[in-house]
Amino acid sequence: MYGSIDCHCHISAGDFDKDIEEVIKNSRQAGLLAILAVAEHAGEFDKIIQLSERFSGFIFPCLGVHPVQGSPSGQQRGANLQDLDAALPIIEKYKDHLVAIGEVGLDFTPRFVSNDTDKDNQRQVLIRQAEIAKTLDLPLNVHSRSAGRPTINLLKEQGVEKVLLHAFDGKPSVAMEGVKAGYFFSIPPSIIRSEQKQKLVKQLPLESICLETDSPALGPEKQVRNEPRNISICAEYISKIKGVPLEKVVEVTTQNALRLFPKLKSAIRP
């Protein structure tokens, strides 16, 4: 099975509503085998499931509550257990369709977190979702902005073994603590403009790396819509940094993804 897997993508974003067919066609032509569609809140869940049914064998659903949530006023805030309560019945309804719980995690960016109570609310939401993932025997698709070490430590404390840390923004030394725990790290196309991501890839073993686009964000150019087809940019840049053939990067990162998300193996239809 040669081709890449986009392990973290917001394909349900409104940015893709007008040309989703073309986006998927271009993704396939770029060598993508599968897209993991992550959620941020309960309001997206049904749309993600519908996309996974519409593009069966290519788009695979991950449902979860993101650590940052929108409010009716349009401002963003840290997640709390009420956000999770709204999501739980839908996760239960679709549990047999899921390949992961996500996007979940911690986000301690100062504009979203103003005190320790906010941080603790996020931790409680993540702990509950870690329990769900373990009960369903699913991996976690994890966000850890400005919270790399706290996220890895919490996941280890909770005994979570199957983890993808997406677009990790911490130090390579902190990431290596995740590697020791058996966690994987997915790298987005923004690596071409991120010195931090370049340093991270230099340190991480290839056997711990997956590919992602985080579309429509984290593209090769700022403020330009990112697409799953840009997955090739990640692989090419990792190949350059690691000094290994592009074919090997694609092969190893895809095998890593299939190991972490075993439900994909029998479900992918190239």
C-alpha positions in Angstrom: 0.0 0.0 0.0 2.0 3.0 -1.2 0.7 6.5 -0.5 0.3 8.9 2.4 -2.2 9.3 5.2 -3.3 12.7 6.4 -3.6 11.9 10.1 -5.2 15.2 11.2 -7.4 17.3 8.9 -10.4 19.6 9.4 -12.0 18.6 6.1 -15.4 19.5 7.6 -14.4 23.2 7.8 -16.7 25.6 5.9 -13.6 26.6 3.8 -14.2 23.3 1.8 -18.0 23.5 1.4 -17.9 24.9 -2.1 -15.4 22.6 -3.7 -15.1 19.5 -1.5 -15.3 17.2 -4.6 -12.4 18.9 -6.2 -10.4 18.9 -3.0 -10.8 15.2 -2.5 -10.0 14.5 -6.2 -6.8 16.6 -5.9 -5.9 14.8 -2.7 -6.2 11.4 -4.3 -4.1 12.5 -7.3 -1.4 13.7 -4.8 -1.1 10.2 -3.5 -3.3 10.3 -0.4 -4.8 7.0 0.7 -6.9 8.4 3.6 -7.8 11.5 5.5 -8.6 11.5 9.2 -11.3 14.1 9.8 -11.0 15.6 13.3 -13.7 17.5 15.2 -13.5 20.4 17.5 -17.0 20.4 19.0 -20.3 18.5 19.0 -21.8 20.8 16.3 -19.4 19.3 13.7 -20.0 15.6 14.5 -22.8 14.8 12.2 -21.1 16.6 9.3 -18.0 14.6 9.8 -19.9 11.4 9.8 -21.7 12.4 6.6 -18.5 13.2 4.9 -17.0 9.8 5.9 -20.1 8.1 4.4 -20.0 10.2 1.3 -16.3 9.5 0.7 -16.3 6.0 2.3 -12.9 4.3 2.4 -11.1 7.7 2.1 -12.4 10.0 4.9 -12.4 8.5 8.4 -14.0 10.2 11.4 -12.5 11.2 14.7 -14.9 12.8 17.2 -13.8 14.8 20.2 -13.9 18.1 22.1 -11.1 20.5 21.4 -9.5 22.3 24.4 -10.6 25.7 23.0 -14.2 26.4 22.3 -16.2 29.3 20.8 -18.8 31.2 22.8 -22.1 32.8 21.5 -20.3 36.2 21.6 -17.7 34.9 19.1 -14.9 34.9 21.6 -12.8 31.7 22.3 -12.4 30.1 25.7 -11.1 27.0 27.3 -13.3 23.9 27.2 -15.3 22.7 30.2 -17.3 19.6 31.1 -20.5 21.1 29.8 -19.0 21.1 26.3 -18.2 17.4 26.7 -21.6 16.6 28.0 -23.1 17.8 24.7 -20.7 15.6 22.8 -21.0 12.3 24.7 -24.3 11.1 23.3 -23.2 11.7 19.7 -19.8 9.9 20.3 -21.8 7.0 21.8 -24.1 7.0 18.7 -21.2 6.8 16.3 -18.6 4.9 18.3 -18.4 2.0 15.9 -17.5 4.3 13.0 -14.6 6.1 14.7 -10.9 5.5 14.1 -9.9 7.9 17.0 -11.1 10.3 19.6 -10.1 13.8 18.6 -9.2 16.5 18.4 -8.6 16.6 22.2 -5.9 18.0 24.4 -4.7 21.0 26.3 -4.2 24.6 25.1 -2.5 26.9 27.7 -2.1 29.9 25.3 -2.6 32.9 27.6 -5.5 34.4 25.6 -7.6 31.2 26.2 -6.4 30.5 29.8 -6.5 33.2 32.4 -6.2 31.2 35.6 -5.6 27.7 37.1 -9.3 26.9 37.1 -9.4 27.2 33.3 -6.4 24.8 33.0 -8.0 22.4 35.4 -11.3 22.4 33.3 -9.3 21.5 30.2 -7.5 18.7 32.1 -10.9 17.2 33.3 -12.2 17.3 29.7 -9.1 15.5 28.5 -9.1 12.9 31.3 -12.7 12.0 30.5 -12.0 11.7 26.8 -8.9 9.6 27.5 -11.2 7.2 29.5 -13.6 7.0 26.5 -10.7 6.2 24.2 -9.4 3.5 26.5 -13.0 2.0 26.8 -13.4 2.0 23.0 -9.8 0.9 22.4 -9.2 3.9 20.2 -6.2 6.2 19.9 -6.3 9.9 20.9 -5.7 12.6 18.2 -4.1 15.3 20.4 -3.7 19.1 20.4 -1.0 20.4 22.9 -0.4 24.1 22.1 1.7 25.9 24.7 1.2 22.7 26.8 3.5 20.0 25.4 4.9 18.7 28.7 1.6 19.0 30.7 -0.2 17.1 27.9 2.4 14.3 27.7 2.5 14.0 31.5 -1.2 13.8 31.8 -1.6 11.2 29.1 1.1 9.0 30.7 -0.5 9.4 34.2 -3.8 8.3 32.7 -2.2 5.2 31.1 -2.9 6.2 27.6 -0.8 4.2 25.1 -2.1 5.1 21.7 -1.5 8.8 21.0 -0.9 11.1 18.0 0.5 14.5 19.1 -0.4 16.8 16.2 1.7 19.9 15.2 3.6 19.6 18.4 5.0 23.1 19.3 7.2 22.1 22.3 11.0 21.5 22.6 12.5 18.3 21.0 13.6 17.2 24.5 10.0 17.3 25.6 8.8 15.4 22.5 11.4 12.7 23.3 9.5 12.0 26.5 6.5 11.2 24.3 8.6 9.0 22.0 9.7 7.0 25.1 6.0 6.5 25.9 5.4 5.2 22.4 3.6 8.2 21.1 3.6 9.5 17.5 4.0 13.0 16.2 2.4 14.3 13.0 4.1 17.0 11.0 2.2 19.6 8.9 3.2 21.5 5.7 4.1 24.6 7.8 7.4 22.8 8.5 8.8 24.7 5.5 8.4 28.0 7.4 8.8 26.7 11.0 12.3 26.4 12.5 10.7 24.8 15.6 9.2 22.0 13.4 12.4 21.5 11.6 14.3 21.1 14.8 11.7 18.7 16.0 11.9 16.5 12.9 15.7 16.4 13.2 15.4 14.9 16.7 12.4 12.6 16.2 13.1 9.1 15.0 11.3 8.5 11.6 9.6 5.5 13.3 7.7 8.1 15.5 6.6 10.4 12.7 3.3 10.6 10.9 2.1 13.2 8.3 -0.8 15.6 8.6 -2.0 18.8 6.9 -4.3 20.3 9.7 -6.1 21.8 6.6 -7.3 24.4 6.2 -4.6 25.7 8.7 -0.8 25.2 8.9 -0.2 25.3 5.2 3.1 26.1 3.4 2.0 29.8 3.1 0.4 31.9 5.9 -3.2 33.0 5.4 -3.6 30.7 2.4 -6.1 27.8 2.6 -4.2 24.6 3.2 -5.4 21.4 1.5 -4.8 17.7 2.0 -2.9 17.5 -1.3 -0.1 19.4 0.4 0.8 16.3 2.4 3.6 15.8 -0.2 5.3 18.9 1.1 5.6 17.4 4.6 7.1 14.2 3.2 9.6 16.0 1.0 10.8 18.3 3.7 11.2 15.4 6.2 13.2 13.6 3.5 15.5 16.6 3.1 16.0 17.1 6.9 16.6 13.4 7.6 18.7 12.7 4.5 16.6 9.6 3.6 14.8 8.9 0.3 11.3 10.4 -0.1 9.9 6.9 -0.8 11.2 5.7 2.6 9.6 8.7 4.4 6.2 7.9 2.7 6.5 4.2 3.4 7.5 4.5 7.1 5.1 7.3 8.0 2.2 5.4 6.4 3.1 2.2 8.3 3.3 4.3 11.5 -0.2 5.6 10.8 -1.6 2.1 10.1 0.0 0.9 13.3 -1.6 3.7 15.4 -5.0 3.6 13.6 -5.4 -0.1 12.8 -9.0 0.3 11.7 -7.7 1.9 8.5 -5.9 -1.2 7.3 -9.0 -3.1 6.2 -11.1 0.0 5.4 -8.9 2.1 3.0 -10.1 1.8 -0.6 -7.4 3.4 -2.9 
